[in-house]
């Protein structure tokens, strides 16, 4: 009598080590994609800053100084906040890549 050897059904088996690695890799990729989106947003904010400075400096010369530069100042505040956020995001990505090795 010869018994047939069956392959084990591994579809339901999930290794905890492999799942942990996969989750870490997904977190790393998502952090990198968030960083790219933030950099693109920073570029658009710089474009908005240049356009708003030109617009408010040339078109609204009769308005008071504070009102004329309120929107460009607000854009600069968001640029600074985004720069700090990008810097912290780079630090976390660097730390997580060191943990992988």
Backbone bond lengths (Angstrom), bond angles and torsions (degrees), N, CA, C in turn:
res aa  C-N    CA-C-N  psi(-1)  N-CA   C-N-CA  omega(-1)  CA-C   N-CA-C  phi
1 X - - - 1.425 - - 1.541 108.41 -
2 X 1.327 116.06 129.49 1.463 122.44 -179.93 1.526 108.19 -114.36
3 X 1.321 114.37 126.48 1.457 119.34 177.91 1.528 109.86 -92.28
4 X 1.285 113.71 139.95 1.462 118.19 176.82 1.526 109.37 -79.08
5 X 1.291 115.69 135.10 1.460 119.67 176.01 1.523 108.51 -86.41
6 X 1.294 114.22 129.96 1.463 118.56 179.54 1.516 109.29 -106.04
7 X 1.292 114.03 146.33 1.456 118.35 173.97 1.525 108.23 -77.15
8 X 1.298 117.60 140.37 1.470 118.56 178.45 1.518 110.85 -67.81
9 X 1.281 115.53 145.75 1.460 121.55 179.17 1.531 108.79 -82.75
10 X 1.301 117.00 102.67 1.459 121.47 -175.70 1.522 112.41 -101.21
11 X 1.304 117.18 9.71 1.462 118.76 -179.95 1.520 111.80 -66.82
12 X 1.305 117.39 -34.12 1.455 120.66 -178.46 1.522 112.35 -89.65
13 X 1.313 117.67 -14.57 1.459 121.11 -178.45 1.520 109.74 -82.12
14 X 1.328 115.69 127.53 1.460 120.50 176.88 1.515 107.77 -131.26
15 X 1.290 114.59 120.17 1.451 120.15 179.89 1.526 109.93 -73.72
16 X 1.309 116.56 136.03 1.459 120.44 179.95 1.520 111.15 -68.45
17 X 1.310 116.70 -33.23 1.468 120.50 178.88 1.521 110.28 -66.85
18 X 1.326 116.12 -45.89 1.463 119.60 179.99 1.524 111.48 -66.18
19 X 1.329 116.94 -37.99 1.467 120.57 177.64 1.525 110.79 -65.16
20 X 1.326 117.51 -39.93 1.463 120.79 178.81 1.518 110.74 -64.87
21 X 1.331 117.00 -43.66 1.473 120.73 177.48 1.524 111.06 -61.34
22 X 1.334 115.32 -41.63 1.460 119.23 -179.58 1.524 110.71 -64.48
23 X 1.329 118.04 -41.85 1.464 121.50 177.98 1.523 111.56 -64.22
24 X 1.335 117.31 -42.15 1.466 120.37 177.97 1.523 111.23 -63.10
25 X 1.333 115.53 -41.48 1.461 119.86 178.84 1.525 111.07 -64.80
26 X 1.334 117.56 -40.17 1.463 120.93 178.01 1.524 111.24 -65.85
27 X 1.330 117.49 -39.49 1.469 120.29 176.69 1.518 111.05 -63.92
28 X 1.324 116.70 -40.26 1.462 121.16 178.68 1.528 110.93 -63.88
29 X 1.328 116.98 -46.47 1.466 120.68 179.43 1.521 111.70 -64.82
30 X 1.317 117.34 -38.58 1.464 119.22 178.90 1.524 110.98 -68.27
31 X 1.332 117.67 -36.46 1.467 120.01 177.16 1.529 111.00 -65.25
32 X 1.317 116.95 -38.75 1.471 120.38 178.16 1.529 110.29 -67.93
33 X 1.322 117.71 -40.26 1.464 119.24 179.81 1.531 111.02 -68.58
34 X 1.334 118.30 -35.18 1.466 120.68 175.23 1.515 110.10 -65.18
35 X 1.334 117.29 -38.38 1.464 121.05 177.49 1.524 111.29 -62.33
36 X 1.311 117.48 -41.84 1.469 120.92 179.23 1.528 110.42 -64.24
37 X 1.323 117.26 -41.71 1.462 120.84 178.94 1.531 110.23 -63.97
38 X 1.329 117.06 -40.17 1.464 120.04 178.79 1.525 111.71 -65.17
39 X 1.319 117.15 -38.15 1.469 120.28 178.31 1.526 110.35 -66.00
40 X 1.320 117.35 -40.67 1.465 120.76 177.52 1.528 110.25 -64.28
41 X 1.322 117.10 -41.10 1.464 120.84 176.30 1.526 111.25 -62.72
42 X 1.321 117.18 -37.74 1.466 120.95 177.86 1.529 110.49 -63.13
43 X 1.309 117.41 -40.25 1.464 121.01 178.09 1.526 110.08 -62.26
44 X 1.328 116.81 -45.44 1.460 120.19 178.77 1.527 111.82 -64.34
45 X 1.317 116.96 -34.83 1.467 119.24 177.38 1.524 111.38 -68.05
46 X 1.323 118.22 -36.90 1.466 120.13 175.50 1.531 111.05 -64.53
47 X 1.326 116.50 -39.55 1.470 119.84 176.57 1.523 110.13 -64.32
48 X 1.331 117.02 -43.35 1.460 121.10 177.63 1.526 111.29 -62.09
49 X 1.311 117.46 -37.97 1.462 121.19 178.60 1.518 111.34 -64.20
50 X 1.319 116.93 -45.51 1.465 119.11 -179.36 1.533 111.40 -65.64
51 X 1.322 116.63 -41.24 1.464 120.03 179.98 1.527 110.70 -67.43
52 X 1.319 117.37 -42.27 1.464 119.50 -178.92 1.528 111.26 -68.63
53 X 1.316 117.90 -36.70 1.472 119.28 176.31 1.523 111.45 -62.86
54 X 1.321 115.56 -45.38 1.474 118.59 178.54 1.526 111.29 -63.93
55 X 1.318 116.58 -43.68 1.454 120.85 -177.02 1.526 111.52 -65.53
56 X 1.307 116.96 -50.75 1.465 119.15 -176.49 1.518 112.65 -73.83
57 X 1.308 118.11 -24.53 1.454 120.51 178.24 1.528 111.67 -78.29
58 X 1.314 118.09 -36.36 1.464 121.00 -175.80 1.529 113.52 -94.41
59 X 1.307 118.27 -41.46 1.465 120.88 -172.06 1.521 113.30 -86.61
60 X 1.322 117.62 -32.31 1.459 120.58 -174.97 1.524 111.14 -114.50
61 X 1.320 116.47 54.24 1.461 120.35 -177.67 1.528 112.53 -73.23
62 X 1.320 117.77 -23.94 1.463 120.49 -178.42 1.531 112.98 -82.39
63 X 1.338 118.04 -14.00 1.466 120.30 179.90 1.536 110.21 -78.32
64 X 1.334 116.85 158.98 1.466 119.81 -179.94 1.532 112.21 -62.96
65 X 1.334 115.08 157.71 1.463 122.35 -175.11 1.531 111.37 -60.30
66 X 1.316 117.37 -42.92 1.470 121.25 -176.09 1.521 110.77 -65.53
67 X 1.312 116.66 -44.37 1.473 119.92 -179.53 1.528 110.22 -68.59
68 X 1.326 116.25 -35.95 1.460 120.19 -177.62 1.530 112.03 -66.54
69 X 1.313 117.61 -35.39 1.466 120.15 -176.12 1.529 113.38 -108.94
70 X 1.315 118.10 14.47 1.469 120.74 179.23 1.535 111.42 -68.36
71 X 1.317 118.35 -46.91 1.468 121.45 -178.30 1.529 111.52 -68.78
72 X 1.345 119.65 -44.87 1.469 117.20 175.01 1.532 112.90 -61.26
73 X 1.338 117.52 -35.22 1.463 119.43 177.69 1.529 110.77 -66.72
74 X 1.313 117.25 -37.82 1.459 121.21 176.84 1.530 110.95 -64.64
75 X 1.315 116.54 -39.51 1.467 120.42 177.48 1.524 109.99 -64.86
76 X 1.337 117.13 -39.15 1.469 120.31 178.31 1.525 110.51 -64.33
77 X 1.318 117.52 -39.06 1.472 120.63 177.42 1.526 110.10 -62.00
78 X 1.317 117.77 -43.31 1.467 120.33 178.28 1.524 111.38 -66.87
79 X 1.325 117.81 -35.05 1.466 120.68 177.28 1.528 110.03 -64.52
80 X 1.323 116.87 -43.40 1.467 120.10 179.06 1.526 110.56 -63.83
81 X 1.340 116.79 -44.83 1.457 120.47 178.77 1.528 111.09 -61.38
82 X 1.333 116.72 -41.59 1.462 120.68 -179.66 1.526 110.89 -68.74
83 X 1.322 117.19 -35.94 1.464 120.42 177.85 1.529 110.36 -64.18
84 X 1.319 117.54 -42.73 1.470 121.02 177.22 1.522 110.11 -64.03
85 X 1.312 117.14 -40.28 1.461 121.31 178.60 1.529 111.40 -64.93
86 X 1.326 117.11 -41.55 1.466 121.02 177.62 1.517 110.21 -63.66
87 X 1.317 116.92 -42.56 1.455 120.77 -179.61 1.533 111.14 -62.68
88 X 1.320 117.38 -43.34 1.465 119.92 178.18 1.529 111.46 -67.61
89 X 1.330 116.66 -34.98 1.459 120.67 177.59 1.525 110.89 -65.72
90 X 1.326 117.36 -39.66 1.467 121.14 177.52 1.523 110.07 -63.95
91 X 1.328 116.89 -40.24 1.463 119.98 178.62 1.524 111.61 -63.49
92 X 1.326 117.56 -41.73 1.467 119.57 179.58 1.524 111.60 -68.25
93 X 1.319 117.17 -36.56 1.466 120.31 177.25 1.521 109.92 -65.58
94 X 1.327 116.60 -41.99 1.459 120.26 178.97 1.529 110.84 -63.97
95 X 1.313 117.23 -41.31 1.462 120.36 178.37 1.525 112.01 -66.22
96 X 1.314 116.79 -40.12 1.458 118.74 179.39 1.524 111.90 -70.86
97 X 1.334 118.09 -30.81 1.457 119.27 176.77 1.524 110.88 -72.65
98 X 1.339 117.99 -30.60 1.464 120.29 175.41 1.527 110.95 -68.77
99 X 1.340 116.91 -34.27 1.453 120.10 178.63 1.521 112.41 -68.38
100 X 1.328 116.80 -29.61 1.461 120.20 -179.22 1.518 111.60 -67.72
101 X 1.329 117.02 -31.99 1.467 120.81 -175.59 1.447 111.29 -84.10
